[in-house]
Amino acid sequence: MSATVRKINVWFKTATRADVNDLLEKIVLSDRQTRIFEMFYLKRQNIGFIADTLGFSERVICEELYLIRDKIERAIQTA
């Protein structure tokens, strides 16, 4: 697990709904990224389930999560 993933996971363990809302105001996500963010971070659904539900490959979901994590990391560093 990368340092970025660990850092974001720790942040989400202690984050309140208000913290998540503030985060979402700071970052710009596409519609697909927003759905993936909600399913992965808020609903705690796995990548395979997300891929099946949204009709994309697991690779696409992983690539989107990489981009989402980059945006989250930049936003929580400035907080």
MDTraj code that builds the backbone (N, CA, C; nanometers):
import mdtraj as md
import numpy as np

residues = "MET SER ALA THR VAL ARG LYS ILE ASN VAL TRP PHE LYS THR ALA THR ARG ALA ASP VAL ASN ASP LEU LEU GLU LYS ILE VAL LEU SER ASP ARG GLN THR ARG ILE PHE GLU MET PHE TYR LEU LYS ARG GLN ASN ILE GLY PHE ILE ALA ASP THR LEU GLY PHE SER GLU ARG VAL ILE CYS GLU GLU LEU TYR LEU ILE ARG ASP LYS ILE GLU ARG ALA ILE GLN THR ALA".split()
xyz = np.array([
    [0.0853, -0.1179, 0.0000],
    [0.0000, 0.0000, 0.0000],
    [0.0897, 0.1240, 0.0000],
    [0.0585, 0.2175, -0.0849],
    [0.1417, 0.3366, -0.0963],
    [0.1182, 0.4316, 0.0209],
    [0.2114, 0.5227, 0.0378],
    [0.1999, 0.6210, 0.1450],
    [0.0770, 0.7093, 0.1250],
    [0.0445, 0.7384, 0.0005],
    [-0.0735, 0.8205, -0.0296],
    [-0.2006, 0.7505, 0.0163],
    [-0.2123, 0.6220, -0.0153],
    [-0.3307, 0.5461, 0.0236],
    [-0.3420, 0.5405, 0.1761],
    [-0.2310, 0.5145, 0.2435],
    [-0.2320, 0.5112, 0.3908],
    [-0.2772, 0.6452, 0.4491],
    [-0.2217, 0.7516, 0.3950],
    [-0.2534, 0.8857, 0.4434],
    [-0.4030, 0.9163, 0.4268],
    [-0.4574, 0.8824, 0.3115],
    [-0.5994, 0.9080, 0.2848],
    [-0.6868, 0.8196, 0.3722],
    [-0.6485, 0.6928, 0.3898],
    [-0.7256, 0.6030, 0.4758],
    [-0.7296, 0.6523, 0.6192],
    [-0.6184, 0.7011, 0.6684],
    [-0.6134, 0.7561, 0.8046],
    [-0.7045, 0.8781, 0.8134],
    [-0.7006, 0.9629, 0.7126],
    [-0.7852, 1.0824, 0.7126],
    [-0.9328, 1.0432, 0.7171],
    [-0.9728, 0.9454, 0.6361],
    [-1.1130, 0.9037, 0.6317],
    [-1.1579, 0.8369, 0.7611],
    [-1.0667, 0.7725, 0.8336],
    [-1.1028, 0.7078, 0.9607],
    [-1.1454, 0.8099, 1.0654],
    [-1.0895, 0.9291, 1.0583],
    [-1.1199, 1.0303, 1.1592],
    [-1.2102, 1.1420, 1.1063],
    [-1.2404, 1.1387, 0.9782],
    [-1.3181, 1.2471, 0.9165],
    [-1.4661, 1.2390, 0.9544],
    [-1.5240, 1.3540, 0.9750],
    [-1.6677, 1.3637, 0.9979],
    [-1.7351, 1.3912, 0.8633],
    [-1.8667, 1.3876, 0.8622],
    [-1.9396, 1.4183, 0.7377],
    [-1.9096, 1.5621, 0.6938],
    [-1.8941, 1.6518, 0.7906],
    [-1.8601, 1.7910, 0.7585],
    [-1.7223, 1.7987, 0.6922],
    [-1.6274, 1.7187, 0.7411],
    [-1.4940, 1.7151, 0.6802],
    [-1.5015, 1.6666, 0.5357],
    [-1.5816, 1.5630, 0.5124],
    [-1.5971, 1.5087, 0.3769],
    [-1.6629, 1.6122, 0.2864],
    [-1.7643, 1.6813, 0.3375],
    [-1.8299, 1.7857, 0.2582],
    [-1.7320, 1.8980, 0.2233],
    [-1.6489, 1.9375, 0.3197],
    [-1.5468, 2.0397, 0.2934],
    [-1.4490, 1.9920, 0.1866],
    [-1.4093, 1.8655, 0.1956],
    [-1.3194, 1.8083, 0.0966],
    [-1.3811, 1.8138, -0.0421],
    [-1.5076, 1.7737, -0.0519],
    [-1.5746, 1.7715, -0.1819],
    [-1.5919, 1.9116, -0.2410],
    [-1.5967, 2.0130, -0.1548],
    [-1.6033, 2.1511, -0.2041],
    [-1.4692, 2.1969, -0.2601],
    [-1.3602, 2.1384, -0.2103],
    [-1.2264, 2.1791, -0.2522],
    [-1.1805, 2.1121, -0.3813],
    [-1.2324, 1.9930, -0.4093],
    [-1.1847, 1.9201, -0.5268],
    [-1.2921, 1.9174, -0.6355],
    [-1.2453, 1.9063, -0.7579],
    [-1.3360, 1.8990, -0.8723],
    [-1.3315, 1.7557, -0.9253],
    [-1.4466, 1.6904, -0.9232],
    [-1.4574, 1.5539, -0.9717],
    [-1.5565, 1.5480, -1.0869],
    [-1.5276, 1.4628, -1.1833],
    [-1.6240, 1.4386, -1.2912],
    [-1.7425, 1.3616, -1.2321],
    [-1.8486, 1.3482, -1.3090],
    [-1.9641, 1.2723, -1.2618],
    [-1.9252, 1.1289, -1.2278],
    [-1.8460, 1.0674, -1.3153],
    [-1.8025, 0.9293, -1.2905],
    [-1.7166, 0.9220, -1.1653],
    [-1.6247, 1.0174, -1.1480],
    [-1.5392, 1.0186, -1.0297],
    [-1.6207, 1.0393, -0.9032],
    [-1.7229, 1.1223, -0.9105],
    [-1.8089, 1.1450, -0.7945],
    [-1.8794, 1.0159, -0.7539],
    [-1.9313, 0.9432, -0.8511],
    [-1.9984, 0.8165, -0.8212],
    [-1.9004, 0.7161, -0.7618],
    [-1.7811, 0.7091, -0.8183],
    [-1.6789, 0.6172, -0.7668],
    [-1.6374, 0.6578, -0.6261],
    [-1.6174, 0.7869, -0.6033],
    [-1.5811, 0.8375, -0.4705],
    [-1.6854, 0.7951, -0.3679],
    [-1.8117, 0.8190, -0.3984],
    [-1.9191, 0.7843, -0.3051],
    [-1.9240, 0.6345, -0.2780],
    [-1.9129, 0.5555, -0.3835],
    [-1.9218, 0.4111, -0.3663],
    [-1.8007, 0.3550, -0.2912],
    [-1.6820, 0.4055, -0.3201],
    [-1.5604, 0.3501, -0.2610],
    [-1.5347, 0.4038, -0.1200],
    [-1.5398, 0.5346, -0.1035],
    [-1.5033, 0.5933, 0.0253],
    [-1.6199, 0.6063, 0.1230],
    [-1.7382, 0.6336, 0.0745],
    [-1.8500, 0.6536, 0.1652],
    [-1.9291, 0.5255, 0.1905],
    [-1.9512, 0.4478, 0.0869],
    [-2.0285, 0.3238, 0.1020],
    [-1.9399, 0.2018, 0.1228],
    [-1.8068, 0.2194, 0.1091],
    [-1.7082, 0.1133, 0.1312],
    [-1.7298, -0.0093, 0.0422],
    [-1.7676, 0.0143, -0.0830],
    [-1.7874, -0.0956, -0.1768],
    [-1.6556, -0.1258, -0.2474],
    [-1.6359, -0.2526, -0.2845],
    [-1.5076, -0.2898, -0.3451],
    [-1.5037, -0.2559, -0.4942],
    [-1.3838, -0.2572, -0.5466],
    [-1.3603, -0.2154, -0.6852],
    [-1.4366, -0.3024, -0.7842],
    [-1.4409, -0.4326, -0.7613],
    [-1.5130, -0.5226, -0.8509],
    [-1.6614, -0.4909, -0.8569],
    [-1.7208, -0.4651, -0.7405],
    [-1.8629, -0.4310, -0.7353],
    [-1.8890, -0.2983, -0.8066],
    [-1.8023, -0.2011, -0.7834],
    [-1.8171, -0.0698, -0.8469],
    [-1.8082, -0.0847, -0.9989],
    [-1.7107, -0.1615, -1.0453],
    [-1.6931, -0.1827, -1.1895],
    [-1.8170, -0.2472, -1.2502],
    [-1.8695, -0.3497, -1.1851],
    [-1.9898, -0.4180, -1.2357],
    [-2.1100, -0.3248, -1.2357],
    [-2.1263, -0.2491, -1.1292],
    [-2.2419, -0.1602, -1.1165],
    [-2.2394, -0.0483, -1.2204],
    [-2.1219, 0.0105, -1.2410],
    [-2.1114, 0.1241, -1.3322],
    [-2.0859, 0.0820, -1.4768],
    [-2.0522, -0.0437, -1.4985],
    [-2.0307, -0.0918, -1.6336],
    [-1.8945, -0.0590, -1.6917],
    [-1.7938, -0.0474, -1.6065],
    [-1.6567, -0.0218, -1.6499],
    [-1.5683, -0.1355, -1.6027],
    [-1.4507, -0.1458, -1.6587],
    [-1.3570, -0.2485, -1.6140],
    [-1.2957, -0.2070, -1.4797],
    [-1.2434, -0.3061, -1.4084],
    [-1.1770, -0.2766, -1.2808],
    [-1.0576, -0.1854, -1.3031],
    [-0.9918, -0.2006, -1.4160],
    [-0.8760, -0.1157, -1.4472],
    [-0.9164, 0.0312, -1.4567],
    [-1.0299, 0.0587, -1.5214],
    [-1.0787, 0.1967, -1.5326],
    [-1.1099, 0.2521, -1.3932],
    [-1.1716, 0.1710, -1.3088],
    [-1.2046, 0.2154, -1.1730],
    [-1.0760, 0.2453, -1.0961],
    [-0.9769, 0.1589, -1.1093],
    [-0.8487, 0.1812, -1.0413],
    [-0.7808, 0.3092, -1.0903],
    [-0.7855, 0.3338, -1.2209],
    [-0.7265, 0.4563, -1.2759],
    [-0.7995, 0.5799, -1.2246],
    [-0.9317, 0.5719, -1.2177],
    [-1.0094, 0.6846, -1.1643],
    [-0.9780, 0.7054, -1.0163],
    [-0.9653, 0.5968, -0.9402],
    [-0.9310, 0.6089, -0.7982],
    [-0.7946, 0.6735, -0.7800],
    [-0.7012, 0.6426, -0.8681],
    [-0.5694, 0.7051, -0.8631],
    [-0.5824, 0.8568, -0.8791],
    [-0.6624, 0.8991, -0.9770],
    [-0.6826, 1.0429, -0.9992],
    [-0.7551, 1.1074, -0.8816],
    [-0.8545, 1.0382, -0.8278],
    [-0.9299, 1.0885, -0.7126],
    [-0.8370, 1.1028, -0.5926],
    [-0.7543, 1.0017, -0.5685],
    [-0.6605, 1.0071, -0.4549],
    [-0.5635, 1.1235, -0.4682],
    [-0.5180, 1.1488, -0.5897],
    [-0.4268, 1.2615, -0.6123],
    [-0.4940, 1.3924, -0.5733],
    [-0.6191, 1.4080, -0.6121],
    [-0.6943, 1.5299, -0.5785],
    [-0.7173, 1.5392, -0.4287],
    [-0.7524, 1.4268, -0.3659],
    [-0.7761, 1.4260, -0.2215],
    [-0.6475, 1.4600, -0.1474],
    [-0.5372, 1.3983, -0.1869],
    [-0.4101, 1.4230, -0.1192],
    [-0.3723, 1.5714, -0.1247],
    [-0.3869, 1.6326, -0.2408],
    [-0.3550, 1.7756, -0.2520],
    [-0.4469, 1.8597, -0.1636],
    [-0.5746, 1.8211, -0.1541],
    [-0.6699, 1.8990, -0.0743],
    [-0.6432, 1.8842, 0.0751],
    [-0.6089, 1.7640, 0.1220],
    [-0.5890, 1.7475, 0.2665],
    [-0.4528, 1.7992, 0.3103],
    [-0.3584, 1.8133, 0.2167],
    [-0.2289, 1.8726, 0.2512],
    [-0.2430, 2.0213, 0.2798],
    [-0.3346, 2.0855, 0.2103],
    [-0.3534, 2.2296, 0.2286],
    [-0.4450, 2.2612, 0.3465],
    [-0.5080, 2.1584, 0.4010],
    [-0.6020, 2.1796, 0.5133],
    [-0.5269, 2.1996, 0.6425],
])
top = md.Topology()
chain = top.add_chain()
for i, resn in enumerate(residues, 1):
    res = top.add_residue(resn, chain, resSeq=i)
    for name in ("N", "CA", "C"):
        top.add_atom(name, md.element.get_by_symbol(name[0]), res)
traj = md.Trajectory(xyz[None], top)
